[in-house]
């Protein structure tokens, strides 16, 4: 199995492991009318069915069907003759019922080894079960059927799916408490199928989802495995068969051969004088005189003895009681071996499923079908006992398939229709998130215009706030500095030691209780000073007055390096008496209230500026800072002459863009979806920070949650069953996007993440959730990239350069932890700003180290001014 899945050639005939392109098992909601053509499942006959699926167990409609005997000359004749016969049978069947001749959906049950290249494309590998039609092997049998239907010309029939009887058996299984993901047929021939992880099937070249694989295990032959159990009777049967040397495993198990194996053993025992006084009748010497039904009847514990006498007498034999007993023993031995071999192969499938899904105990249902199961109750009992022995870690229930060839094939067709409909809805839902190059170019241009207006003091959704940081580090900065970092629910105090070639950091994390974040501003800043004092004591700094940089990651209008007016709280903060106030003054007042504490507050620093400065210490080309975490923002070094609010025509000024508010003037309206609107309306600041709400980690999970709710309401996800957990706001954390989109995660791990949230889902659901996450995060990265492209293009044009080489310092959990976000941002910038060579540098502690470096640069510039 593993060799065939990997596409490796086996030295001996082996299993084929053919993908069937059936990618989902039934949900139980499938409904509609379907036509089914069944060929090869019941020997030399053909069956046509009309199957109505109602979508509920309670209201079930029995299928209408008719069986047509295939003449022997057709079975052994030309292929076109066989398919024309099938088309005539379809027309004859439909003539008997009043049906509308409008695109009837047909599932084709073709029970022979085929190589499928699509759900409706299938090439016959070889005939089995006595069929020998010429000109069919190597041909697409679906196309041959379509051509025959077209030649018939009576009805418009759309062949939707080609299904073998084994897949039909699995798909026709009644839904129970555990998934039915294995189908097992023991009929004229034998085969099994199961739901395999698509990433393991080399022929598919896919890494997500599952697909049903038809094992085609009838062809299994391994000298080491089968050699010890092959008998002279198996070899004789193989030599006399229509396909010598092929289907060796099937010839030990399939119902077409069990009777013949019994006959060969009886002939052998007769020739050795053990049976019938050594006298074999001409009938006993005739191939095919003992059938599966004979074997089942003779083995029956209740009526077997009487039936043995009748059957043997019909063969011209005169059995004694001892003969009858021995014949029964032979039947039991042949059928027991068949059941045990079948169980060994099934145990291999189950063990593979358990191993690939890394489950301690695999719980699975196996759908069974075929006349051996129907006629031979003992077969199933031996099968179960042997599977339990060989696969002890698999909890298996065996469920007889309900007309797998009919209802099961109709179910494959219905599932294909459901998946196609759900795919259309999913694509329509996610289409607004698929940004075109033109849309990204418009965002870039709109941001560029908003930047210019903001710099000139005109009405703009970008505040373009001067930070009074006039230079980036040059590497000569030295000394010890304190840094404070307030930007979320955790607050840090740091001691930063800047020496030649190194920056050492010692820090302590303190929490900001919700009562402080949303209480009075005085209590909030008193709490901050308490934390600073505690840190000084721990580090032995009490009484020292070190230069201090204050990273304050909220929108501020700076009036100087140490003056910052809080414009508005974000990120869940709402402390009273702070908006419109100088936060450095509020901090100094809290220091004054504490008394006996001396702190030299040199600079108030935005975390984005800190990120740029942190990376600028290692790379002097770093002139832009970018944060993509809980929130998002950017800063960059602008020409001072372009900053209307600060006097001076020479030099540079770092501008805090506060780009989270970009689009608050409605400019992003064409890109905003109904889901963005829902998230915005439910936020604490409706109508504000629209760009941030499409990009940052605080909101992406919520956008995904609203999409999942929408798809559930449409019946596309979770079988349309509304789950309480999805109703809960913020249940879908943005970190789940990073985990779900990780390339290293198998689909079962994606399912585990979602199941931990309380979601009951199928593999199809998990795949769709993955696509939703990818669409939302891709749009976020592309919007972010469009913003970066606008900034670097502005820097290039400011300096009149044909080409610009620049670095961007980046921080934030979304950027750093999401498996694809950074690559998507970079790719977008390359598309939108081809004349700029942009390197993205991940910041190490931008808000802490960066604040200290802003302070260090300020001290350096002050010293230079004094000199």
Secondary structure, DSSP 8 states (H G I E B T S, - for coil): -HHHHTT---SS-----EE--------S--EEEEEEEEESTTSSEEEEEEEEEESSSSS----EEEEEE--HHHHTSBHHHHHHHHHHHHHHHHHTS----S-EEEEEEE-S-EEEEETTEEEE----TT---BT-TTSBHHHHHHHHHHHH-SS-EEEEEEE-HHHHHHHTS---SS-EEEEEEESSSEEEEEEEEGGG-TTT---SSEEEEE--GGG---HHHHGGG--HHHHHHHHHSSSTTS-TTHHHH-HHHHHHHHHHHHHHHHHTTSSGGG---TTTTSTT-S-HHHHHHHH-TTTHHHHHHHHHHHTT----HHHHHHHHHHHHHHHHHHHHHHHHHHHHHHHHHHHHTT-SSEEEEEEEESHHHHH-HHHHHHHHHHHHHH-TTEEEEEEE-SSIIIIIHHHHHHHHHHHHHHHHHHHHHHGGGS--HHHHHHHHHHHHHHHHHHHTT-S-S---EE--------S---EEEEEEEESSSEEEEEEEEEETTEEEEEEEEEE--HHHHTSBHHHHHHHHHHHHHHHHHHHT-TT---EEEEEE-SEEEEEETTEEEEEE--TT---BT-TTSBHHHHHHHHHHHH-S---EEEEEE-HHHHHHHHHHTT-TTEEEEEEESSSEEEEEEEEGGG-TTS--SSSEEEEE--GGGTTTTTTTTTT--HHHHHHHHHSTTTTS-TTHHHHSHHHHHHHHHHHHHHHHHTTSSGGG---HHHHSTT-S-HHHHHHHT-TT--HHHHHHHHHHTT----HHHHHHHHHHHHHHHHHHHHHHHHHHHHHHHHHHHHTT-SSEEEEEEEE-HHHHHSTTHHHHHHHHHHHH-TTEEEEEEE-SSHHHHHHHHHHHHHHHHHHHHH-
